[in-house]
Amino acid sequence: MAKIAALKVAEYDRIYSNFKTERERKAYVKQAEKELFKNFEGEIRHMTISEGRILIKLIDRETSQTSYQIIKEFKGGFNAFFWQAVAKIFGHNLKAEYDAQNEDQMIEYIVMQIDMGYIQ
C-alpha cells in the first residue's frame, strides 16, 4: 500500500502543479481524495493500530515525506492539523519519520526481504 501511495503522490503532485488556479487544484484534490477513499478506506479502517503506525512510517519511507507533509501540501495546514489530531486520538503520529538505521530497523529488514522476493 505504501508503494502505491508513493506512485499516487508523485502522479498527483505532477498533475497538481500544472493547474493554474486554486479552484482547479481544489477540484483535483477533491477528486483524488474521493478516488483514494473509494480504493483504500475499507482496508485502512480494518487495520490494527500497529499496522496503521507501520503504514505511516512506510509512506514516509517511500515518498520521503511524512503523511502530515503530504496532507499539508495538498489540503492545507488546517486539514493537516485536523488529521494529525484525529491520528493522535487513535495513537498515531502523521509526522512520524522512517528511521531505517535505528527505530525502524526491523521493518527495513522485512521490506528488503520482500523486495528480494524472499517473503511474499
C-alpha positions, -999 to +999 in steps of 0.1 A: +000+000+000+029+024+008+044+018-027+010+026-043+009+057-021+043+068-034+032+063-070-001+082-064+016+111-046+041+115-075+013+114-100-009+138-080+020+162-075+029+162-112-007+169-122-015+193-093+015+215-101+002+220-137-030+237-126-031+274-130-058+283-105-065+274-069-101+264-079-087+238-104-063+225-077-091+222-051-113+203-076-085+180-085-076+173-048-113+166-041-115+141-070-082+124-060-094+122-024-126+106-035-107+080-055-083+072-026-112+068-002-130+045-026-100+023-032-084+022+003-109+033+030-121-003+038-086-017+042-074+012+063-104+012+086-098-025+094-061-021+102-048-026+137-031+003+154+003-013+148-005-018+111-015+019+109+017+030+125+038+009+102+019+022+071+025+058+082+062+050+085+063+032+052+046+061+034+074+083+047+100+057+035+085+055+000+077+092-005+104+109+016+076+130+031+056+124+062+019+118+059+014+152+076+035+169+049+016+152+021-018+163+036-005+198+042+008+201+006-025+191-010-051+200+016-035+228+035-023+234+071-057+233+088-066+199+073-032+185+082-037+198+118-071+182+119-060+148+106-030+149+129-054+154+159-076+125+147-045+103+143-033+112+178-067+101+192-060+067+177-024+066+189-008+076+156+015+104+146+013+116+110+046+134+115+064+102+122+096+098+101+110+065+090+143+056+106+158+026+089+190+027+109+175+027+144+138+026+154+126+010+121+155-014+115+133-045+117+108-030+093+136-022+069+148-057+071+114-071+063+109-047+034+142-057+019+133-094+022+100-086+004+118-066-023+143-095-028+114-120-032+122-140+000+089-130+016+055-126-001 
